[in-house]
């Protein structure tokens, strides 16, 4: 989708201020997968190498405006629940806001996402919750312990006092949300996976989704399916608050400290 926000949000952030206070992550990093490469990677394939960094900072500023607009919408939803029918739903409605993935929005000279990427820009996504009858309501709490999407369903079951009879892979976040627990748990792990393996993929649009030049996603998805170093082979990662371990079928293991 295009990078754009409503009036009042489109120009909310100054690109030069972003560059000074929170610089974009660098491009063409050595010892990283080939899709970072200037010569054969995403910047080359999407023809971004000729753009100067001001272009990406302008785009990042708009993206931040989009995020601020989403925050406003979340507030509208919470207010509507509190006000509807004189607030009778406010005491029994739990609201979560999260995302399926993040966006490079200029980091590494990339845009959008890359299905084979395990960069913080993509997998460090927000998780915001409004919980009725919580003692931290009105105060808020920021949890630094890693969480994962699996935890949301587990938390909903716990808050609703539903006993599950099947195997799940998440951890309930009820203690954080109800008791204000903020101590960092260094043993808590978060799991992520992505990428493709074309011979065994069921493609929603059929093979034409990949090979038809008239397809909306051609040639991007065709490139994503390649095993030439710039594609998106299957990839998994696990991480705690300090480290991230990534395994790619084509590149092997990669352990990195967060920055």
C-alpha positions as CSV (number, residue, x, y, z in Angstrom):
1,X,0.0,0.0,0.0
2,X,1.1,3.6,-0.5
3,X,2.7,5.6,2.4
4,X,0.1,8.2,3.1
5,X,-1.8,9.6,6.1
6,X,-4.8,12.0,6.6
7,X,-4.3,15.8,6.8
8,X,-2.7,16.6,10.1
9,X,-0.7,13.3,10.2
10,X,1.0,13.3,6.8
11,X,3.4,16.1,7.9
12,X,3.3,15.5,11.6
13,X,7.0,14.5,11.8
14,X,10.1,16.3,10.5
15,X,12.4,14.0,8.5
16,X,15.5,16.0,9.6
17,X,14.5,15.6,13.2
18,X,14.2,11.8,12.7
19,X,17.6,11.7,11.1
20,X,19.1,13.5,14.1
21,X,17.4,11.7,16.9
22,X,16.6,8.2,15.6
23,X,18.6,7.5,12.4
24,X,17.4,4.8,10.0
25,X,19.3,1.5,10.1
26,X,22.2,1.4,7.7
27,X,22.2,0.0,4.2
28,X,24.4,-2.7,2.6
29,X,25.4,-4.4,5.8
30,X,28.2,-6.9,5.5
31,X,27.8,-10.5,6.7
32,X,24.1,-10.4,6.1
33,X,21.9,-12.3,3.7
34,X,22.3,-11.4,0.0
35,X,19.0,-9.5,0.0
36,X,20.9,-6.6,1.7
37,X,23.3,-6.4,-1.1
38,X,23.6,-3.2,-3.3
39,X,24.5,-5.3,-6.3
40,X,22.0,-8.2,-6.2
41,X,19.7,-7.5,-3.2
42,X,16.5,-5.7,-2.6
43,X,17.9,-2.2,-3.2
44,X,19.2,-3.2,-6.6
45,X,16.1,-5.3,-7.5
46,X,13.7,-2.4,-6.6
47,X,16.0,0.2,-8.1
48,X,16.6,2.0,-4.8
49,X,20.3,2.4,-5.1
50,X,19.9,5.7,-7.0
51,X,17.8,7.3,-4.3
52,X,19.5,9.5,-1.6
53,X,18.7,8.9,2.0
54,X,16.5,12.0,2.3
55,X,13.9,10.1,0.2
56,X,13.8,7.3,2.8
57,X,13.6,9.8,5.7
58,X,10.7,11.5,4.1
59,X,9.0,8.2,3.7
60,X,9.7,7.2,7.3
61,X,8.2,10.5,8.5
62,X,5.0,9.7,6.7
63,X,5.0,6.2,8.1
64,X,5.3,7.6,11.7
65,X,2.3,9.8,10.9
66,X,0.4,6.7,9.8
67,X,1.3,5.0,13.1
68,X,0.1,8.1,15.1
69,X,-3.2,8.0,13.2
70,X,-3.6,4.3,14.1
71,X,-3.1,5.3,17.8
72,X,-5.9,7.8,17.4
73,X,-8.2,5.2,15.9
74,X,-7.4,2.8,18.7
75,X,-8.4,5.5,21.2
76,X,-11.6,6.1,19.3
77,X,-12.4,2.4,19.6
78,X,-11.7,2.3,23.4
79,X,-13.8,5.5,23.9
80,X,-16.7,4.0,21.9
81,X,-16.7,0.9,24.1
82,X,-16.7,3.0,27.2
83,X,-19.5,5.3,26.0
84,X,-21.9,2.8,24.3
85,X,-25.0,2.0,26.2
86,X,-23.8,4.2,29.1
87,X,-20.7,2.1,29.4
88,X,-22.2,-1.2,30.2
89,X,-19.7,-3.0,28.0
90,X,-16.6,-1.3,29.4
91,X,-16.3,-3.7,32.4
92,X,-16.4,-6.9,30.3
93,X,-14.6,-6.0,27.0
94,X,-10.9,-6.6,26.5
95,X,-9.3,-4.8,23.5
96,X,-6.0,-5.8,21.9
97,X,-4.2,-3.9,19.1
98,X,-1.3,-5.5,17.2
99,X,0.0,-6.2,13.7
100,X,1.0,-9.2,11.6
101,X,4.3,-7.6,10.8
102,X,6.2,-4.4,10.7
103,X,7.6,-2.3,7.9
104,X,11.1,-1.3,6.9
105,X,9.9,2.2,6.0
106,X,13.4,3.2,4.9
107,X,15.6,1.0,7.1
108,X,18.4,-0.5,5.1
109,X,17.0,1.3,2.0
110,X,14.1,-1.1,2.1
111,X,10.4,-0.5,1.9
112,X,7.4,-2.5,2.9
113,X,8.3,-6.0,4.2
114,X,10.4,-9.0,3.0
115,X,8.9,-12.4,3.8
116,X,12.4,-13.9,4.4
117,X,13.4,-11.0,6.7
118,X,13.8,-11.4,10.5
119,X,14.9,-7.8,11.1
120,X,13.7,-6.0,14.1
121,X,11.8,-3.6,11.8
122,X,9.6,-6.5,10.8
123,X,9.2,-8.7,13.8
124,X,9.3,-6.2,16.7
125,X,5.6,-5.3,16.4
126,X,3.4,-3.4,18.8
127,X,1.0,-5.1,21.3
128,X,-1.3,-2.7,23.1
129,X,-4.1,-3.8,25.3
130,X,-7.0,-2.2,27.3
131,X,-8.1,-4.4,30.1
132,X,-11.2,-3.7,32.3
133,X,-10.8,-3.6,36.1
134,X,-7.0,-3.6,35.9
135,X,-5.2,-1.6,38.6
136,X,-2.9,-0.1,36.0
137,X,-5.7,1.5,33.9
138,X,-5.0,5.1,33.5
139,X,-1.4,4.6,34.3
140,X,-0.1,2.2,31.7
141,X,2.8,0.0,31.7
142,X,5.5,-0.8,29.2
143,X,6.7,-4.4,29.2
144,X,10.2,-5.1,27.9
145,X,10.0,-8.9,28.1
146,X,9.5,-10.3,24.5
147,X,6.0,-11.5,23.7
148,X,4.7,-13.2,20.6
149,X,1.4,-13.4,18.7
150,X,0.7,-16.8,20.3
151,X,0.5,-15.1,23.7
152,X,-2.6,-13.0,22.7
153,X,-4.9,-16.0,22.4
154,X,-3.5,-17.5,25.5
155,X,-4.1,-14.3,27.4
156,X,-7.7,-14.1,26.1
157,X,-8.4,-17.6,27.4
158,X,-6.9,-16.8,30.8
159,X,-8.8,-13.5,31.2
160,X,-12.1,-15.3,30.3
161,X,-11.3,-18.2,32.7
162,X,-11.5,-20.7,29.9
163,X,-9.6,-24.0,30.5
164,X,-8.1,-25.3,27.2
165,X,-8.0,-29.0,26.4
166,X,-5.5,-28.8,23.6
167,X,-1.8,-28.0,23.2
168,X,-0.9,-24.3,22.8
169,X,2.5,-22.6,22.4
170,X,1.9,-19.2,24.0
171,X,2.1,-17.7,27.5
172,X,-0.6,-15.8,29.2
173,X,0.2,-12.1,29.8
174,X,-2.4,-11.7,32.4
175,X,0.0,-11.0,35.2
176,X,1.5,-8.1,33.2
177,X,-1.9,-6.7,32.4
178,X,-3.6,-7.2,35.7
179,X,-0.8,-6.8,38.2
180,X,1.5,-4.4,36.5
181,X,4.4,-6.9,36.4
182,X,7.3,-5.2,34.6
183,X,10.3,-7.3,35.6
184,X,12.2,-8.4,32.5
185,X,12.2,-12.2,32.1
186,X,15.4,-13.1,30.3
187,X,14.2,-16.7,29.9
188,X,11.1,-15.7,27.9
189,X,11.5,-16.6,24.2
190,X,9.6,-15.3,21.2
191,X,9.4,-17.3,18.0
192,X,9.0,-16.0,14.4
193,X,9.0,-17.7,11.0
194,X,8.7,-16.7,7.4
195,X,9.8,-17.2,3.8
196,X,8.7,-19.6,1.1
197,X,9.5,-23.0,-0.4
198,X,7.8,-22.8,-3.7
199,X,7.6,-26.6,-4.6
200,X,5.5,-27.1,-1.5
201,X,3.5,-23.9,-1.4
202,X,-0.2,-23.5,-2.1
203,X,-0.4,-20.1,-3.7
204,X,-3.7,-18.3,-3.2
205,X,-3.6,-16.9,-6.8
206,X,-2.2,-20.1,-8.3
207,X,1.0,-20.2,-10.3
208,X,-0.1,-17.2,-12.3
209,X,0.3,-15.2,-9.1
210,X,4.0,-15.7,-9.6
211,X,4.6,-16.0,-13.3
212,X,2.0,-13.8,-15.0
213,X,3.5,-10.4,-16.0
214,X,0.1,-8.9,-15.6
215,X,-0.3,-10.0,-12.0
216,X,-0.3,-7.2,-9.4
217,X,2.7,-8.8,-7.6
218,X,4.8,-9.7,-10.6
219,X,7.8,-9.7,-10.7
220,X,8.2,-9.1,-7.0
221,X,6.7,-12.5,-6.0
222,X,8.6,-14.3,-8.7
223,X,11.9,-12.9,-7.3
224,X,10.8,-13.9,-3.7
225,X,10.5,-17.5,-4.8
226,X,14.1,-17.8,-6.2
227,X,17.0,-19.5,-4.6
228,X,19.6,-17.1,-6.0
229,X,20.5,-15.3,-2.8
230,X,17.9,-12.6,-3.0
231,X,14.8,-14.7,-2.6
232,X,12.9,-15.6,0.5
233,X,13.7,-19.2,1.5
234,X,12.2,-20.5,4.7
235,X,13.6,-18.9,7.9
236,X,12.9,-19.2,11.6
237,X,14.1,-17.2,14.6
238,X,14.0,-17.3,18.4
239,X,14.9,-14.4,20.6
240,X,15.0,-13.2,24.2
241,X,15.4,-9.6,25.4
242,X,19.1,-9.6,24.5
243,X,19.8,-11.9,21.6
244,X,18.2,-13.2,18.4
245,X,19.1,-16.6,16.8
246,X,18.1,-16.9,13.1
247,X,18.3,-20.0,10.9
248,X,18.0,-19.8,7.1
249,X,18.0,-22.9,5.0
250,X,20.4,-21.3,2.5
251,X,22.7,-19.3,4.9
252,X,22.7,-21.4,8.1
253,X,22.7,-19.9,11.6
254,X,23.1,-16.2,12.5
255,X,23.2,-15.0,16.0
256,X,23.1,-11.3,16.7
257,X,22.9,-8.9,19.6
258,X,20.1,-6.3,19.4
259,X,21.0,-2.8,18.5
